[in-house]
């Protein structure tokens, strides 16, 4: 019962943020030990496996890898382990499209009909609208059965056939709506104008000029190449479903490392890939606005450019402070806390403040004793499904075992009742059970089933 689907949001919480000191730290040993302790704490509490990096100007000032890249072979994540970066791919694609415009291969006002006239409203949709997520084209990742469809290789024509009959959600240019299809189409357009594959274009225009040795596009994950496998977090780690990334072309298929993503961001913002005029066009003007593969948000007086992503259970996030030349990158192959919490801890560390170690044994409403009665891993009677209940330090977290199952933070209603949108969890601690109510579905899970 895969009850949740992932949707991208360009808005960041407006919660209080520490006032940052004026000076970014170097590599003080005492500060490094404190941030190391933060990540050791996450790993010890089964909250994250992955890799992170902080860059100041063009130098990496902190890296940390934790957990396994491949649990079966006991291969550990290290600073060179590569992760699928999900929708951060869109920032790379946005830069490639603007590079193509600089090279007179494309124009922002070119119509989609020049390349794919079969797409609905193609004669009205421009390259600019695809980049800004204002085309109205249906998001292919929301098509029923997409989780199964994406497991197999598909050609460009098969990809087009998969979404082509879906109606547009609105008239082009009239609204904003995030759609992975927009960037998939941009990748196909790049292939047409350059007469090369997306992988070749990425390598020629970005990876080689910036010397990104661990950044590329391929169809399948290969742990023998030090590529991390993604996992769901249960009472143990469960391997996530296998995706063929031919189905996430220029929208979510790139493989990289936190160090390489930071190098890319520095190169992008310092005109090593596109010129200053193109960068200005690419960047959003307002907070919460989607630019061309990049968003913008404000925390206190601090201005960040950002994109996050998820594909399988690879979660990714970058924050870039252009005025300070500070880059924060988080790539995870297993996680059940918000990546923004990790990004915030890294930013705080960069300004020589100590990150807080969350208490994962309680929630904001439940004490350690009360939460202990309901946390743990639960199973259906046939043992085909399992759910792990944990805490992110504030809210109750639900993590299912099924392929593609997102973790979700539920809202407290009463001591034993929690809700997320129309879904309700009701716990019975004395029976070691909870019941999930979703639409017409009612299902009981029991803890510690033998």
Secondary structure, DSSP 8 states (H G I E B T S, - for coil): ---------------------SS-----HHHHHHHHHHHHHHHHTT-EEEEEEEEETTEEEEEEEESEEETTTTEE--TT-BEE-GGGHHHHHHHHHHHHHHTTS--TT-BTHHHHTTSTTTTT-BHHHHHTT-S----GGGSTTHHHHTTS---HHHHHHHHTTS--SS-TTS-----HHHHHHHHHHHHHHHTS-HHHHHIIIIIHHHT-TT-EE-SS--GGGTB---EEESSSEEE-----GGGSHHHH-EEE-HHHHHHHHHHHHTTSSS-HHHHHHHS-SSTT-B-SS-EEEEETTEEEEEEEEEETTEEEEEEEETTTTEEEEEEEEEE-S-HHHHHHHHHHHHTT-------TT--SSS-HHHHHTT-EEEE-TTSS-EEEEEE-SSSEEEEE-STT--EEEEEEEETTEEEETTEEEEEEGGGTEEEEEETTEEEEEEET--
